[in-house]
Amino acid sequence: MSTRQGKRYTTSYKEREHPKQDPYAMLKAPKGPAICRKCLAIYADKRWHFDEVKASKLAASPRTRKLVCPACQKIRDDYPEGIVTLTWSGLREHDSEIRGLIANVEARAVSVNPLDRVMKIVRRKNELEVQTTNDRLAQRLGRALVRSYKGKAVYHWAHRDMMVRVTWQGPEGKRGELKKREKVLAG
């Protein structure tokens, strides 16, 4: 209410920015259960989940709506919402351990939300780049690497938090100290 007639009182300065909108989110939920053609994730009760037994029954049913889940669409379109870059001189020596850590973190995330997946892992000289379908999974990977191998993780969010870039730098100083100790013991 305002003192002048015909003008409305607004609180535009208090309006918040809209939260991030996923361009791959389903705008309209299908009636009844639906299944992803690629990964066999089931959409029921307004959420995605995995159930192998139920998925085989739904896939065989002609009444079940078959579609592509948002995670499979992001993978197909190469649209990552999280990029984790690992740089460390000891990366090659610990490659299988780090890939196992990434797989474990992804498995935990998928058990909660099947749309949180690792899209691809790209190897460069002394770098490993992990692309994820969700920004939260990228953050989880950064925290898991710091917990397991120490080092330092830096997080950079894009405009309106639509994408996160996580840069993890391995523990270079400690590795250099270990090499010096090995040389002293060998020499």
MOLINCOR-V787596 format. One record per run of one state. SS is the DSSP state (H for helix, E for strand, L for the rest). FROM is the first residue (numbers start at 1). LEN is the number of residues. If there is no record, write none. Layout:
SS FROM LEN
SS FROM LEN
This chain:
L 1 11
H 12 3
L 15 19
E 34 3
L 37 5
E 42 3
L 45 2
E 47 3
L 50 2
H 52 9
L 61 4
E 65 3
L 68 2
H 70 8
L 78 4
E 82 6
L 88 7
H 95 18
L 113 5
E 118 6
L 124 3
E 127 6
L 133 2
H 135 15
L 150 2
E 152 6
L 158 1
H 159 3
L 162 2
E 164 6
L 170 2
H 172 15
L 187 1
